[in-house]
Amino acid sequence: MRTRPTLTWASTGESWPRTTSLDEVCRVVAGGEVLVLSGAGLSTESGIPDYRGAQGSLRRHTPMTYEDFVASADGRRRYWARSHVGWRTITRADPNDGHHAVAALRAGGYFSGVITQNVDGLHQAAGTPDVVELHGSLNRVVCLDCRRTSPREDLDSRLRQANPTFDATTSRINPDGDVELDDADVRRFQLVDCASCGSGLLKPDVVFFGENVPPSRVRECYRMVDDSRALLVLGSSLTVMSGLRFVRYAAKAGKPVLIVNRGETRGDPHATARVDLALGPALTDLVSRLSLSSTTPHRR
């Protein structure tokens, strides 16, 4: 069963108090066993825009849905042509101060785990282990027929061979690796089939809008919430239920829910603290307050 994509949410109009103080976040994190749920807002300082912020890509771009992707070869051609260009930008992005701070707090024993809604791999590039990628990863490709997975690098090489003169560029990237391209560029892009079974249904191993997160992954995330003492949301508007459900679950269990995000979120009614700060400086400050040395920056 597929769900209708949730791209926006309507505020109830109720005003929930927000602060620029990290005091409550610091107090809770100091106790350890805090689970992190991160979103696209954590990667904006790495040059990857979010969906819904002031410069969010949903203001000008409708992301690919699962239904559109599987419905036609033209839809897949549009996605892969644009993603082929965008993936180069994603792979060149480096972890920012926020990612490094999360890695330091995880290594210091303050964070019990990290669930990310991002598909860019920047948490891992910063050195954070055992990250649960709620929405998958752009670094993998899956065949929807034979279910074989393969590295994105392999597909990139095959697409380059099939499109030796394809030199389209863009200055605008979206969190899912998609970009804006002229229709003429899209039409001349050649697709390749699955190297294992010959099917044309190759898809990035990410959860598209309108697609469900695998049940086993959802169960793992609920277990992580159960095993934690508090939940810290970093850079997510919590618009989609895939992330919001863990906020509701934690709050219902009586666990503190802390949100650090620029602007209002759908999870605000369930939060015990709502901090409106940029993620990089805020998390670096948190590391400093807890007397941790930031990890040495990892480069891709």
N, C-alpha and C positions, 0 to 999 in steps of 0.2 A: 504493500500500500504506500502511495506517495502522498505527501502533504502539500497543501498550497503554500507557495513561498511567502514568508513574512518579511517584507522589505522595510516596512516602517511600522511605527506604533504611535497611537494617539495618547498623549499625556492626559491623565485624569484631571489635571488642573490643580491638584493638591500640591502645596509647596512643602517639600521636605528640607529640613535645615542642612546646609552645606558649610564646609569650613575649609580653610587653607592650612590648618594645623595638623601635623602628623602625630600629635601626642597620643591619641587613642590607638592609632595604628601601631606606634612604637611599643605601647604598653602591652598590647595583645601579642604582637610578634615576638616580644622578648620572652614570652612564656613558651614558645616553640609549638611544634605540631600544627603549623598553619598550612593549609592547602591553598595553592595559588590557582586562580582561573584567569588566564590572560586573553586579551583580544587585540584587535588590529591597532588600537591606540598605542600599544606598546612598541609597534614597529614603525610608527610615523617618523621618528627621529633617525631611522635608518633609510629614509627616502621612499618608503612604501606607504602611500596614503591609506587612511581608513575608509570605511563606507559612509559613515554618518556624521562625522565631525564637520566643522565649519567649512573645510575644503574636501569633504567626503565625496567619494566617486559616485554615490547614488544620486547626487545632485545633477549629474550629467550622463550617467551610464547605467544601463540595466544589465545586471550580470546574467550569464548563461544559466538556464534552468535545466534540470535533468530531462524534462519532457522535450524541450527544444533540441537538446543534444542527441537524444536517441531517435528523434522523429525523422531526420533526414541527413543525407550526406552533405547537403549544403550547410546545414546548421553546424555539423562537425567541422566542415572546412572553415567556416567563419571562426569557430573557436580556435582550432589548431593554428591557423594562420596568425591570429592575433596573439595567442599564447606562445607561439614559437618566437616571436619578437620579445614579448614581455618576460619570458623565462630568463633571457640573458640579463635583464635588469635585476631580477630576483636573485640570481646566482652571484651577481656582483655586489649585492648588499651585504654590509657587515653588521654584526650585532652592535647595538648602541649601549650607552651607559645603563639604561634600564635593564637590558638583558644581562649585562655583566653583574649588576647588583643582585638580580634574582639568583644567578649562579653562586654568588658569594654567600647569600643568605641560605641557599640550599646546602652548600658545603659546610656552613657554620652550624647546621642542625636546626635552624629556625623554621625552615619550610619542610613539611613532610612529603610534598610532591608538587608537581606542576601539571595542570591540564591547560592546554592552549587551544583556542579556537583558530589560531593562525596556521597557515599552510606553508610558511616561508622557511622553516627550519632554523630560525635565528636563535632560539633558545639553545638548541643543541650546539650550534656553532659557537655560542658563548661558554659552553662547557657544562650545561645543566644536564644531568643524567636522567634516564627513564621518564622522559617527557611523554605524556599521553596526548597524541594529536587527535583531538576530538573530531576535527573535520578532515583528517588525512594529511597528505603531503604532496606538494608539487614535484618532489624528487622521485616519485614512483608513477608508473603507468600500469593500468590494469586492462585486460581484455574482457569485455562484458560477456563474451561467449564462452571461452575456455577458462576464464578467471586467472590466467597466468599473469603474474606481476613481473615487471622488469624495470631497470633503472631509467630515469628520464634521460640520462646522458646517451643511452643507446638509441632511444627514439630521436633525440635531437640530431645525432649523427646521421641516421637514416633520412630524416627530413631534409637535412642539408644536402645530402646526395641527390635526393629527388627534386630539390629546388636550388640548383647551383647558381642561378642568377637572381634569386629572390633577395632583394636588398632593402626591403621596406624598413623604415625606422619610425619611432614615435617618441614624443617627449612626455607622454602621460601613461602611467602604469596604475593598475588597480590591485587591490589586495589579493585577488585570485590569480594574478599573473596575466590577466587579460589587458589588452590595450585597445586604443582606437586606431583603425586602419581604413584607408580608402577602399570602397567596394572593388575597385579595379585591382588592387593588390590582393584582396581576398580571392577573387575569381581565378587568378593565375596561380594560386598556391596548390600544390599537388599533395594529396594525402598518401599515406602508406598503410598497409594492412598489418595485422598481428603477425609477427615473425614465427609464431608457433602454430596457429591454426588457420591463418589466412583471412580471418574476419576483419571487417572494416570498423568494428566497434571498439576501437582503442580509446580509453578515457583516462585522464589524470586520476590518480588514486586519491581524489578529494571528494567530499560530500558537496554536491551542487545544491543550490537553492531548489527546494522541492523534493530533495532526496533525504532519506532517513539515515541517521547515524547507526552503524551496526549495533545490534542489541548487546553483543558481548562487550563492546567498548563502553556503552552506557552503563552496564552493570559494573564494570571496573571503576568508572568514575563515581558511582554511588558508593562503592566500597571505600574509595579514597576519602569521600566526605565522612563516612562513618568512622574511619580511622583517624580523622583529624579533630583538632580542638576548635578550630575557627576556619573561616573561608575568607580569602583576600582576593578581590576582583581587581584586575589591573587593566585599564584601557579598553573596556567593553561597554557598549550601550545596553547589552543584554536584550536586544530587540528580538532575537530568535529564541525559541523555546529550548533549543539544544543546549544552550548555556544557562538560561534563566531557571530551568528546572532544578539545577543543583543549588542555586541560591535559595529558592523556595524550600528545598529539601533541608538544607542546613538550618535555615531560620526556623522551620517547623520543629527541628530537633533541638532547638534552643542554643545553637552554636552562634557565636558572634559572626556577623557578616560585615566586612569592611570593603568599601568601594573607593578606589582612587581612579578618577576619570575626569576628563574635561567635559563638563556639562551633565545634564540630567540623564538618568538611566531608567530602564524599565524595572530594575531591581531595587530602586530607591526605597519603596515601601517596606522592604524586608531587611534593610541595612541598619546596623547599629552605629555606623559612622560613614559619612559621605564626604570625601576629600576631593576638592577641585584644584588639582595641580598637574603640571606637566610630569610625565612619568619618569624621565631620565633624572632630572634634578631631585625629585621627591624620593626616589629609591636610592639614589646616591647618598642623600641626607640620612635616610633610614639606616643604611650600612654604617655610616659614620657614627650615628647615635649608638649603635649596638657594638661599636668598637671593633668592627671587622675590617680587614684589609680587602679591598676590591680585587677580584681575580685579574690576572694578567690578560689583557685583551686578546681574544683569539681572532685570527684573520682566516678567511676562507682560503 
